[in-house]
Amino acid sequence: MARIVAGAATSHVPAIGAAIDNKKTEQPYWKRVFSGFEKSKQWMAAARPDVIIAIYNDHASAFSVELVPTFALGCATEFPPADEGWGPRPVPVVKGHPELAAHIAQSVILDEFDLTVVNKMEVDHGLTVPLNLLCGSPAQWPCPVIPLAVNVVLYPPPTGHRCFMLGRALRKAIRSWPQDLRVLVLGTGGMSHQISGPRAGLINSKFDKAFLDKLSRDPKKLTRIPHLEYMREAGAEGIELVMWLIMRGALDDKVDEVYRFYTVPASNTAVGHIILENRRGK
Amino acid sequence: MPRKQQDYDDIPGTFVFDAERSRQGYGINMFCMSLMKDENRKAFRANEAQYLKRFPLTADQTRAILERDYNRMLELGGNIYFTAKLGATDGHSFQHLAALMTGMTQEDYAAMMLAGGRPVEGNRSKSGKDKRRKSGAKRG
């Protein structure tokens, strides 16, 4: 039986990717950010998941305004890095797990989550930056990755509650997969940031830290945050945090928080990161 | 038809990219998306006004693009992830755009971010409807 051993969440700031690609990680500004992920890389190397389910959002790379799926599951064999205007990032092609992805699609749709099946998709910094933060810059990513793209660009994104419940449905799907697999669920995006309009630059550390606390110990409270409050308190683009609730919904109610990191800023964004382990999953 | 007022219109300095703006701004965003191809960037640079005729844009939207009025583009249905592609085509960093939208110099904007960003206090509401929350009674 496949089982979810842990969940992690991290911001996916594009400038972090650019700092890696342009070898600026040792500069003091960036060192402050990257030093927070040293422990995560060690944790990741020890955790050795067989599959990562990566919850992220596309930023006008794979999906323009022609097609905006609320939840889109990557069922392809591989997902090349997207050209976001500066050429594709020099990172490995993301290898999928089409068999498990197909199983998840079938299971969660019958569980009333009508997600979109995607058989051809490029992935942008939203997915590849978190992989770098957890895995460094290897020649190949350490395991297959199933991308789950969530619309948080066109308002309204799915509600936090809906996201949490999708996490529950994912958990059920994974548990019903016969092969023994250790699965890591990765939530990305956030934390507080606004990159559009005259209010750009907004950061709310108090909101972010309370969010991290509740994510760890009392996540159901977070599922009641209305969209208005995310946008008001955490910035128009801070609403990406609903994606973290899919990750949390996929975990058990009680988890062990094994690591947390928070710093302001990376470019325009508050960087938050947390690793949560299922107690029975080890 | 005037825009239907939404609860989030009360957030200052913010143009939420909702379904109505997406409908209205389809041309802006598809124009920006076209700039992902080098041949299109060249055609746009060669004659901006002529190139924009390829897209369903109102006169206001065309003017906002030509004048690089990024806030106006957002107000008329552009989305930041798309309009950022126009900024990149012009050779600007994202921080340059952010500074433009906030009416700050890039230096001042960068300094604000380093100092912890724009505070939420005083930036929550146009109407002051959120006063209860300001007291810190309810959070997250």
Interface residues (C-beta under 8 A of the other chain):
Chain A: P14 A15 H59 A60 S64 V65 E66 V68 D83 G85 W86 V153 L154 Y155 P156 S192 Q194 I195 S196 G197 P198 R199 A200 G201 L202 I203 N204 S205 K206 F207 A210 F211 K214 K221 L222 I225 H227 L228 M231 R232 E233 A236 E237 V264 P265 S267 N268 A270
Chain B: D7 Y8 I11 P12 G13 T14 F15 V16 F17 D18 A19 S22 G25 Y26 N29 M30 C32 M33 L35 M36 N71 L74 N79 I80 Y81 F82 K85 A88 T89 F94 Q95 A98 M101 T102 G103 Y109 M112 M113 L114 G116 G117 R118 P119 V120 N123 R124 S125 D130 R133 R139 G140
